[in-house]
Amino acid sequence: MENKKIKWLIYTVLVGFIPILSRLLVWLVTTKGIDLFAASDFVAFGLVLHISNINEIEHYMRDRSWKTAQNGISIAFIAFYSVLFALTILGGNNSSIDIGTTKMCAMILALVSFVISYSVYDRLSKVSIEEIK
């Protein structure tokens, strides 16, 4: 039996965590100069989650209104992440951008994205189990 949530956890969440885990490893072995968290890592995590949602929902044929809503939510979040990423790029050269606030926004958005993505894969997993029965 195929469990979409397990595949989502392994293929999507772990791949999305690669930048965060890489930074953690670098932070652990360096003495100074590396921040433990960076907004760009959480932006990458959120983008991976939402792109995965769009890809998986593409094959879902049951509730078209739910599919449209989820794709719209993912597209909106991708737009938000694009703005946050632009702020991280500009933040290094511009003192008017608060990097700490940008980082906090990216972390909160990534947490919300994780919850949304989990709910999408939970629903798809339940539908998949029903189709097997």
Sine and cosine of phi, psi and omega as CSV:
sin_phi,cos_phi,sin_psi,cos_psi,sin_omega,cos_omega
0.00,0.00,0.73,-0.68,-0.03,-1.00
-1.00,0.01,0.80,-0.60,0.03,-1.00
-0.93,-0.37,0.94,-0.33,-0.06,-1.00
-0.89,0.46,-0.54,0.84,-0.02,-1.00
-0.92,0.39,-0.61,0.79,0.02,-1.00
-0.92,0.39,-0.71,0.71,0.05,-1.00
-0.88,0.47,-0.65,0.76,0.03,-1.00
-0.87,0.49,-0.71,0.70,-0.02,-1.00
-0.88,0.47,-0.69,0.72,-0.06,-1.00
-0.97,0.23,-0.77,0.64,-0.12,-0.99
-0.99,0.13,-0.58,0.81,-0.09,-1.00
-0.99,-0.10,-0.82,0.57,-0.09,-1.00
-0.91,0.41,-0.72,0.70,0.00,-1.00
-0.91,0.42,-0.63,0.77,0.05,-1.00
-0.91,0.42,-0.66,0.75,0.04,-1.00
-0.90,0.44,-0.49,0.87,-0.01,-1.00
-0.99,0.17,-0.15,0.99,-0.06,-1.00
-0.81,0.58,-0.74,0.67,0.02,-1.00
-0.89,0.45,-0.62,0.79,0.00,-1.00
-0.92,0.39,-0.72,0.69,0.00,-1.00
-0.93,0.38,-0.59,0.81,0.04,-1.00
-0.90,0.44,-0.70,0.71,0.03,-1.00
-0.89,0.46,-0.65,0.76,0.03,-1.00
-0.87,0.50,-0.70,0.71,0.01,-1.00
-0.89,0.45,-0.70,0.71,0.02,-1.00
-0.89,0.45,-0.67,0.74,0.02,-1.00
-0.87,0.49,-0.63,0.78,-0.02,-1.00
-0.92,0.40,-0.55,0.84,-0.10,-0.99
-0.98,-0.18,-0.03,1.00,0.06,-1.00
-0.96,-0.27,0.35,-0.94,-0.04,-1.00
-1.00,-0.08,-0.47,0.88,0.02,-1.00
-0.26,-0.97,0.27,-0.96,0.12,-0.99
0.99,-0.12,-0.18,0.98,-0.02,-1.00
-0.89,-0.45,0.80,-0.60,0.10,-1.00
-0.97,0.23,0.55,-0.83,0.01,-1.00
-0.92,0.40,-0.62,0.78,0.00,-1.00
-0.81,-0.58,0.56,-0.83,0.07,-1.00
-0.70,-0.72,0.59,-0.80,-0.02,-1.00
-0.86,0.51,-0.62,0.78,-0.05,-1.00
-0.88,0.48,-0.54,0.84,0.04,-1.00
-0.91,0.41,-0.65,0.76,0.01,-1.00
-0.97,0.26,-0.50,0.87,0.11,-0.99
-0.89,0.45,-0.72,0.69,0.02,-1.00
-0.87,0.48,-0.68,0.74,0.02,-1.00
-0.86,0.51,-0.75,0.66,-0.01,-1.00
-0.90,0.44,-0.65,0.76,0.04,-1.00
-0.89,0.46,-0.68,0.73,0.03,-1.00
-0.87,0.50,-0.70,0.71,-0.01,-1.00
-0.88,0.48,-0.74,0.67,-0.08,-1.00
-0.96,0.28,-0.57,0.82,0.08,-1.00
-0.91,0.41,-0.62,0.78,0.07,-1.00
-0.90,0.44,-0.65,0.76,0.05,-1.00
-0.86,0.52,-0.76,0.65,-0.02,-1.00
-0.86,0.51,-0.69,0.72,0.00,-1.00
-0.89,0.45,-0.70,0.71,-0.06,-1.00
-0.95,0.31,-0.63,0.78,-0.02,-1.00
-0.93,0.36,-0.42,0.91,0.00,-1.00
-0.81,0.58,-0.53,0.85,-0.06,-1.00
-1.00,-0.06,0.03,1.00,-0.04,-1.00
-1.00,0.03,0.82,-0.57,-0.11,-0.99
-0.90,-0.43,0.00,1.00,-0.10,-1.00
-0.97,0.24,-0.99,0.16,-0.11,-0.99
-1.00,-0.08,1.00,-0.10,-0.09,-1.00
-0.91,0.40,-0.54,0.84,0.01,-1.00
-0.93,0.37,-0.62,0.79,0.07,-1.00
-0.91,0.42,-0.67,0.74,0.02,-1.00
-0.87,0.49,-0.71,0.70,0.01,-1.00
-0.89,0.45,-0.69,0.73,0.00,-1.00
-0.89,0.45,-0.70,0.71,-0.02,-1.00
-0.92,0.40,-0.65,0.76,0.06,-1.00
-0.90,0.44,-0.65,0.76,0.04,-1.00
-0.89,0.45,-0.67,0.74,0.04,-1.00
-0.88,0.48,-0.71,0.71,0.00,-1.00
-0.90,0.44,-0.65,0.76,0.02,-1.00
-0.90,0.43,-0.65,0.76,0.04,-1.00
-0.89,0.45,-0.69,0.72,0.01,-1.00
-0.91,0.42,-0.61,0.80,0.05,-1.00
-0.88,0.47,-0.63,0.78,0.05,-1.00
-0.90,0.43,-0.68,0.73,0.03,-1.00
-0.88,0.48,-0.68,0.73,0.02,-1.00
-0.90,0.44,-0.57,0.82,0.04,-1.00
-0.89,0.46,-0.66,0.75,0.04,-1.00
-0.91,0.42,-0.71,0.70,0.01,-1.00
-0.88,0.47,-0.63,0.78,0.02,-1.00
-0.91,0.41,-0.66,0.75,0.06,-1.00
-0.87,0.49,-0.64,0.77,0.05,-1.00
-0.90,0.43,-0.60,0.80,0.03,-1.00
-0.93,0.38,-0.58,0.81,0.04,-1.00
-0.93,0.38,-0.72,0.70,-0.02,-1.00
-0.96,0.29,-0.44,0.90,-0.07,-1.00
-0.88,0.47,-0.49,0.87,0.02,-1.00
-0.94,0.34,-0.43,0.90,-0.06,-1.00
-0.93,-0.36,-0.05,1.00,-0.15,-0.99
-0.75,-0.66,0.89,-0.46,-0.05,-1.00
-0.97,0.24,-0.16,0.99,0.00,-1.00
-0.99,0.12,-0.12,0.99,0.03,-1.00
-0.98,-0.19,0.84,-0.55,0.01,-1.00
-0.99,0.12,0.96,-0.28,-0.04,-1.00
-0.90,0.45,-0.61,0.79,0.00,-1.00
-0.89,0.46,-0.68,0.73,0.03,-1.00
-0.93,0.38,-0.64,0.76,0.05,-1.00
-0.87,0.49,-0.69,0.73,0.02,-1.00
-0.89,0.45,-0.68,0.73,0.00,-1.00
-0.90,0.43,-0.67,0.74,0.05,-1.00
-0.88,0.48,-0.67,0.74,0.01,-1.00
-0.91,0.42,-0.64,0.77,0.01,-1.00
-0.92,0.40,-0.69,0.73,0.01,-1.00
-0.91,0.41,-0.69,0.72,0.02,-1.00
-0.88,0.47,-0.63,0.78,0.03,-1.00
-0.91,0.42,-0.62,0.78,0.05,-1.00
-0.90,0.43,-0.70,0.71,0.04,-1.00
-0.88,0.47,-0.66,0.75,0.03,-1.00
-0.88,0.47,-0.63,0.77,0.03,-1.00
-0.88,0.47,-0.70,0.71,0.01,-1.00
-0.90,0.44,-0.70,0.72,0.02,-1.00
-0.88,0.47,-0.73,0.68,-0.02,-1.00
-0.90,0.44,-0.65,0.76,0.05,-1.00
-0.87,0.49,-0.68,0.74,-0.02,-1.00
-0.91,0.41,-0.60,0.80,0.06,-1.00
-0.90,0.45,-0.76,0.65,-0.03,-1.00
-0.95,0.32,-0.47,0.88,0.10,-1.00
-0.90,0.44,-0.73,0.68,0.02,-1.00
-0.89,0.45,-0.72,0.70,-0.01,-1.00
-0.91,0.42,-0.57,0.82,0.04,-1.00
-0.92,0.40,-0.66,0.75,0.03,-1.00
-0.91,0.42,-0.65,0.76,0.04,-1.00
-0.90,0.44,-0.66,0.75,0.01,-1.00
-0.89,0.46,-0.65,0.76,0.01,-1.00
-0.92,0.38,-0.64,0.77,0.03,-1.00
-0.89,0.46,-0.61,0.79,-0.01,-1.00
-0.93,0.36,-0.48,0.88,0.01,-1.00
-0.95,0.30,-0.58,0.82,-0.05,-1.00
-0.93,0.37,0.00,0.00,0.00,0.00
